[in-house]
Amino acid sequence: MTTATRIRPLAGALLTAAVLTATAACAPGEATVTGGTAALGASSSTSTPSPAAAPDRMPTTPAETLALLKTLRIAPEDTGAHYDRDDWKHWIPQPSAGKGCNTREMILIQQGRNETAAGHAAVTRDPATCEPLAGHGNIWHSLYDNVTVTDPAALDVDHVVPLEQMTRSGTRGWTAAQRQAYANDPDVLVAVTAKSNRQKGSKDPAKWMPSNPEVRFEYLRTWVFVKATFKVAVDQAEHDAIAGMLRHMPKGR
C-alpha cells in the first residue's frame, strides 16, 4: 500500500471540521480578515523504524488516537539534522488543479468557497495565473484561530506537521523525492491565517496548540496519524503532552 493511499483519510479530518465551522462563519464574536501579509510508501530513516505497520485509517476517538500514539517510536529530536526549507521543494506545479496552478493555489481552491453562489461553489480565481482572488465572494475559514478570511494574501498553507519538525523526527535518510512528496501532499496541508501559522512555527503540540478549542482533537489526531503514516518519531515531551491532552478529552469525540 502506498503512502498516498494510507494517508488519504487525513483529508477528512481538519477539513471536515472546517466545513462544520464555516457554516457559522462571521458569527458574533468571530473576527474577519480582509487583508494581510502573504503567507493550514514507506519512508526511510537513519534511526530504527517502528515495527508497527502504518495505519490504514484515521483514528476517530481520543482512545484510538492514544493507541496509535503508543505505536510511535520515542526518541530525542535529531538536533544534528540540518534543516533547510529549500531541501523540501514545495509549491510545485499541480496541473490537475488547473492551468498554471501550484500546490499552494490548489489548497486555497480546495479549502475555500464562494459565498455568492448557491451551495459550496468554487472560489473565483485569476484565469491567467490560477491565483484565487481577494473579494469576489471568496472566503476561507482558518481553523487554528476561528477566523474568516476574504483575502488569500492573509493565509499561509501550513504543513500540519511542519517541515522542520519532520527534519528533526527521523527523516535524515529521506531522498529529495520523498521530501518533495511530503511537502506537497494535500492531505498534510491546511490553509490558516499567517498570524496563527507564524505563532506555531515548527513547534510540536507540547509547545503550541490551536487557540480554537473546537479543532484541538482534530489537530492532535491528525498530528499522530501523519507521524505514524510516515513512520517518524516523537520526543518524550511531545508524546507526554499529546497523551495528557487526549486523556482529558471527551470519549465520544
C-alpha positions as CSV (number, residue, x, y, z in Angstrom):
1,M,0.0,0.0,0.0
2,T,1.4,3.4,-0.9
3,T,1.9,6.3,1.4
4,A,-0.7,8.3,-0.6
5,T,-3.2,5.5,-0.1
6,R,-2.6,5.2,3.6
7,I,-2.8,8.9,4.3
8,R,-5.8,9.7,2.2
9,P,-8.2,9.7,5.2
10,L,-6.4,12.7,6.5
11,A,-8.3,14.9,4.0
12,G,-11.4,14.4,6.1
13,A,-10.1,15.3,9.5
14,L,-9.3,19.0,9.7
15,L,-11.3,19.8,6.5
16,T,-14.5,18.2,7.9
17,A,-14.1,20.5,10.9
18,A,-13.5,23.4,8.5
19,V,-16.8,22.8,6.7
20,L,-18.7,22.4,10.0
21,T,-17.2,25.5,11.5
22,A,-17.5,27.6,8.3
23,T,-21.3,27.2,8.3
24,A,-21.2,29.6,11.2
25,A,-18.8,32.0,9.5
26,C,-18.9,35.6,10.7
27,A,-21.0,34.7,13.7
28,P,-21.0,37.1,16.6
29,G,-17.5,37.3,18.2
30,E,-15.7,35.9,15.2
31,A,-13.1,38.0,13.5
32,T,-13.0,38.7,9.8
33,V,-9.7,39.4,8.0
34,T,-9.8,41.2,4.7
35,G,-6.0,41.6,4.1
36,G,-2.6,40.8,5.5
37,T,0.9,39.6,4.8
38,A,1.2,36.8,2.2
39,A,1.6,33.7,3.8
40,L,-3.1,25.2,7.3
41,G,5.4,4.4,0.8
42,A,7.3,3.7,3.4
43,S,9.8,6.3,4.3
44,S,13.5,5.6,5.1
45,S,15.1,7.0,8.2
46,T,18.5,7.0,9.8
47,S,17.1,5.6,13.0
48,T,15.4,2.3,13.7
49,P,11.9,2.3,12.1
50,S,8.9,1.5,14.2
51,P,7.9,-2.2,14.0
52,A,4.3,-1.2,13.8
53,A,2.6,-1.1,10.4
54,A,1.5,2.3,9.1
55,P,-2.2,3.0,9.9
56,D,-4.8,2.4,7.3
57,R,-7.3,4.9,8.7
58,M,-7.6,8.0,10.8
59,P,-8.4,7.4,14.5
60,T,-11.8,8.7,15.3
61,T,-11.7,8.9,19.1
62,P,-9.2,10.0,21.8
63,A,-8.8,6.4,22.8
64,E,-7.9,5.3,19.3
65,T,-5.5,8.2,18.9
66,L,-3.8,7.2,22.2
67,A,-3.5,3.7,20.9
68,L,-1.9,4.9,17.7
69,L,0.4,7.3,19.7
70,K,1.7,4.3,21.7
71,T,3.0,2.7,18.4
72,L,5.2,5.7,17.7
73,R,8.9,5.4,18.4
74,I,10.0,7.8,21.2
75,A,13.4,9.4,20.6
76,P,15.1,12.8,21.2
77,E,14.8,15.3,18.5
78,D,17.5,14.9,15.9
79,T,19.1,18.3,16.5
80,G,22.0,17.3,14.4
81,A,19.9,17.2,11.3
82,H,20.3,20.3,9.2
83,Y,17.0,21.9,8.2
84,D,16.9,23.9,5.0
85,R,13.4,24.7,3.6
86,D,14.8,24.6,0.1
87,D,15.6,20.9,0.7
88,W,11.8,20.4,0.8
89,K,10.8,21.6,-2.6
90,H,7.3,22.9,-2.2
91,W,4.5,24.6,-4.2
92,I,5.3,22.6,-7.3
93,P,3.1,22.7,-10.4
94,Q,-0.3,21.0,-10.0
95,P,-1.8,20.7,-13.5
96,S,-4.7,18.6,-12.2
97,A,-5.9,21.7,-10.3
98,G,-5.9,23.8,-13.4
99,K,-3.6,25.6,-15.8
100,G,-0.8,27.4,-14.0
101,C,-1.7,26.1,-10.6
102,N,0.8,25.2,-7.9
103,T,0.3,23.3,-4.6
104,R,-0.5,26.4,-2.6
105,E,-3.1,27.6,-5.0
106,M,-4.6,24.1,-5.2
107,I,-5.0,24.0,-1.4
108,L,-6.6,27.5,-1.4
109,I,-9.0,26.3,-4.2
110,Q,-9.9,23.1,-2.3
111,Q,-10.3,24.7,1.1
112,G,-12.1,27.9,0.1
113,R,-15.6,28.6,-1.1
114,N,-17.6,31.3,-2.9
115,E,-20.5,32.6,-0.8
116,T,-22.2,34.5,-3.6
117,A,-23.3,31.3,-5.4
118,A,-25.7,28.6,-4.2
119,G,-24.1,25.7,-2.4
120,H,-20.3,25.2,-1.9
121,A,-19.2,26.9,-5.1
122,A,-15.6,27.0,-6.2
123,V,-13.5,30.1,-5.4
124,T,-13.1,32.7,-8.1
125,R,-9.6,32.8,-9.4
126,D,-7.5,34.6,-12.0
127,P,-7.9,32.6,-15.2
128,A,-4.4,33.6,-16.3
129,T,-2.5,32.6,-13.2
130,C,-4.8,30.3,-11.2
131,E,-4.4,32.5,-8.2
132,P,-7.6,32.8,-6.0
133,L,-8.8,36.4,-5.9
134,A,-9.4,38.6,-2.9
135,G,-13.1,39.5,-2.6
136,H,-15.4,38.3,-5.3
137,G,-17.3,36.4,-2.7
138,N,-14.4,34.2,-1.8
139,I,-13.9,33.1,1.8
140,W,-11.7,30.8,3.8
141,H,-12.1,29.6,7.3
142,S,-8.9,29.4,9.4
143,L,-9.4,26.5,11.8
144,Y,-6.5,27.3,14.1
145,D,-7.9,30.6,15.3
146,N,-11.5,30.5,14.1
147,V,-11.1,33.5,11.7
148,T,-12.9,34.0,8.4
149,V,-10.6,35.4,5.6
150,T,-11.6,37.1,2.4
151,D,-8.1,37.8,1.0
152,P,-5.8,34.8,0.3
153,A,-2.8,37.0,1.0
154,A,-3.7,36.8,4.7
155,L,-3.3,33.0,4.5
156,D,-0.4,30.6,4.9
157,V,-0.7,27.0,3.7
158,D,0.6,25.1,6.7
159,H,2.1,21.6,7.0
160,V,0.2,20.2,10.0
161,V,3.5,18.5,11.0
162,P,5.9,21.2,9.9
163,L,8.9,20.6,7.6
164,E,11.4,21.4,10.3
165,Q,9.6,19.1,12.7
166,M,9.8,16.3,10.2
167,T,13.6,17.0,9.7
168,R,14.1,16.6,13.5
169,S,11.9,13.4,13.7
170,G,14.0,10.9,11.8
171,T,13.9,11.8,8.1
172,R,17.6,12.4,7.7
173,G,17.8,9.5,5.2
174,W,14.9,10.6,3.1
175,T,15.5,11.2,-0.6
176,A,14.8,14.5,-2.3
177,A,11.8,12.9,-4.0
178,Q,10.4,11.8,-0.6
179,R,10.8,15.3,0.9
180,Q,9.1,16.9,-2.2
181,A,6.3,14.4,-2.0
182,Y,5.6,15.2,1.7
183,A,6.0,19.0,1.2
184,N,3.3,18.9,-1.5
185,D,0.9,16.3,-0.1
186,P,-2.5,17.9,0.0
187,D,-3.5,15.7,2.9
188,V,-1.0,17.3,5.3
189,L,-1.8,20.9,4.3
190,V,-4.3,23.3,5.7
191,A,-4.9,27.0,4.9
192,V,-4.8,29.1,8.0
193,T,-4.1,32.8,8.9
194,A,-0.5,33.8,8.5
195,K,-0.6,35.0,12.1
196,S,-1.6,31.7,13.5
197,N,1.0,29.8,11.4
198,R,3.8,32.2,12.4
199,Q,2.8,31.6,16.1
200,K,3.0,27.9,15.5
201,G,6.3,27.9,13.6
202,S,7.8,24.4,13.9
203,K,6.5,23.8,17.4
204,D,5.1,20.4,18.3
205,P,1.9,20.1,20.4
206,A,3.9,20.3,23.7
207,K,4.7,23.9,22.8
208,W,1.8,25.0,20.7
209,M,-1.9,24.2,20.1
210,P,-4.6,25.9,18.1
211,S,-6.4,28.7,20.0
212,N,-9.7,27.4,18.7
213,P,-10.7,24.6,21.1
214,E,-13.2,23.1,18.6
215,V,-10.3,21.7,16.4
216,R,-7.8,20.6,19.1
217,F,-8.8,17.0,18.9
218,E,-8.8,17.1,15.0
219,Y,-5.3,18.7,15.2
220,L,-3.9,16.0,17.6
221,R,-5.3,13.0,15.8
222,T,-4.0,14.4,12.5
223,W,-0.6,15.0,14.0
224,V,-0.4,11.5,15.4
225,F,-1.7,10.0,12.1
226,V,0.8,11.8,10.0
227,K,3.7,10.8,12.2
228,A,2.5,7.2,12.2
229,T,1.9,7.1,8.5
230,F,5.4,8.4,7.7
231,K,7.0,6.3,10.5
232,V,8.8,9.2,12.2
233,A,9.4,9.7,15.9
234,V,8.0,11.8,18.7
235,D,10.2,13.1,21.5
236,Q,9.2,12.3,25.1
237,A,7.8,15.8,25.9
238,E,5.8,15.7,22.7
239,H,4.4,12.2,23.5
240,D,3.5,13.1,27.0
241,A,1.8,16.3,26.1
242,I,-0.3,14.7,23.4
243,A,-1.2,11.8,25.7
244,G,-2.2,14.1,28.5
245,M,-4.5,16.2,26.3
246,L,-6.1,13.2,24.7
247,R,-6.9,11.6,28.2
248,H,-8.8,14.7,29.2
249,M,-10.9,14.9,26.0
250,P,-14.5,13.5,26.0
251,K,-14.6,9.9,25.0
252,G,-17.2,10.5,22.3
253,R,-15.1,13.0,20.4
